[in-house]
Amino acid sequence: MSKRMVSPAEIQCKSKVLARIYRRQFIELAQLRRHICSIVPLRRFNTVVEPGCGTGLLAEEIISLADASYTGIDISESILSIARRNVPERDGLLFVHADIREYLPAADAFFSSFFLAGLTDPVTFLRRAADALPKGGFYIVFGEYNYSGIMEDPPSGLAGRIIESLLRGGFSIELGGKLDSVFTEAGFNTVISGSVRGDMQKPDRDYISLQLGSGYRYTAHHLLSWEIVWGVYRTPGA
Ligand SMILES: C[S@@+](CC[C@H](N)C(=O)[O-])C[C@H]1O[C@@H](n2cnc3c(N)ncnc32)[C@H](O)[C@@H]1O
């Protein structure tokens, strides 16, 4: 059976929805980012690379703190076009359309947010990232969901449905629950890591439609709380 072609209008529409979801997450996690940035010696980096940069939300913030040249890489051209609108490219700030499984430049530090769990084989990717870093090079995870830590009230199976949908999409849903050991397996040392839990809140309509279809019904009283993990990791030999 032939695959249905996705029209440019559909791609643009989906990208706009994704951009809304990324922005909401970004706003919610401002405090966590401030905490992580206070720990990491951002000023020491000359070159930083962000795999799965999405709409470029982290680019502007990190560049202003790090004073480093920045390359954001994303597999989605339509998402990158939003990044280029949000953060115009300039000397030392570049967005590259590529699959990080095929293109990963050398850097003093990598950072990513909500990217690793979307890979089917994060350990293989992280081993390549370790090879592209100097001794003592940093990989900073600004956030990944721990899907096994979703809490729902009242229990209705919505969390289970989301997890099933992510599994069908090839997500490494167990990554968030074992972030440190995934980095250890890939050859990194853990500097510091932790987790934060969001308040119980109504599910994001955009996110639920994207994962479960626009017809999925849940009640207005249905609340979810997500756990987000983060970490700072280094290659050995600093
Ligand atoms: C959940 S989004 C997060 C975007 C952004 N980091 C943020 O936090 O707003 C994951 C991003 O990774 C990109 N991505 C997924 N697989 C990729 C790959 N193999 N190479 C490059 N980018 C990839 C997707 O296109 C998407 O923009």
The ligand as a MOL file (V3000), in Angstrom:
LIG
                    3D

  0  0  0     0  0            999 V3000
M  V30 BEGIN CTAB
M  V30 COUNTS 27 29 0 0 0
M  V30 BEGIN ATOM
M  V30 1 C 10.2500 17.5530 21.1050 0
M  V30 2 S 11.1100 18.5420 19.9760 0 CHG=1
M  V30 3 C 12.0130 19.6340 21.0570 0
M  V30 4 C 12.4670 20.8860 20.3810 0
M  V30 5 C 13.3060 21.8280 21.2540 0
M  V30 6 N 14.5260 21.2110 21.6840 0
M  V30 7 C 12.5160 22.3150 22.4330 0
M  V30 8 O 12.7600 21.8860 23.5600 0
M  V30 9 O 11.6060 23.1370 22.2180 0 CHG=-1
M  V30 10 C 12.3410 17.4710 19.3040 0
M  V30 11 C 13.0450 18.0390 18.0700 0
M  V30 12 O 14.0600 17.1300 17.6330 0
M  V30 13 C 14.0360 17.0350 16.2310 0
M  V30 14 N 14.6210 15.7460 15.8370 0
M  V30 15 C 14.1060 14.5100 16.0830 0
M  V30 16 N 14.9300 13.5570 15.5710 0
M  V30 17 C 15.9750 14.2130 15.0240 0
M  V30 18 C 17.1620 13.7820 14.3360 0
M  V30 19 N 17.4010 12.4870 14.1230 0
M  V30 20 N 18.0310 14.7210 13.8880 0
M  V30 21 C 17.7870 16.0510 14.1020 0
M  V30 22 N 16.6820 16.5000 14.7410 0
M  V30 23 C 15.7860 15.6030 15.1940 0
M  V30 24 C 12.5550 17.1890 15.8770 0
M  V30 25 O 12.3640 17.6130 14.5440 0
M  V30 26 C 12.0920 18.2250 16.8930 0
M  V30 27 O 12.1870 19.5510 16.4120 0
M  V30 END ATOM
M  V30 BEGIN BOND
M  V30 1 1 1 2
M  V30 2 1 2 3
M  V30 3 1 2 10
M  V30 4 1 3 4
M  V30 5 1 4 5
M  V30 6 1 5 6
M  V30 7 1 5 7
M  V30 8 2 7 8
M  V30 9 1 7 9
M  V30 10 1 10 11
M  V30 11 1 11 12
M  V30 12 1 11 26
M  V30 13 1 12 13
M  V30 14 1 13 14
M  V30 15 1 13 24
M  V30 16 1 14 15
M  V30 17 1 14 23
M  V30 18 2 15 16
M  V30 19 1 16 17
M  V30 20 1 17 18
M  V30 21 2 17 23
M  V30 22 1 18 19
M  V30 23 2 18 20
M  V30 24 1 20 21
M  V30 25 2 21 22
M  V30 26 1 22 23
M  V30 27 1 24 25
M  V30 28 1 24 26
M  V30 29 1 26 27
M  V30 END BOND
M  V30 END CTAB
M  END
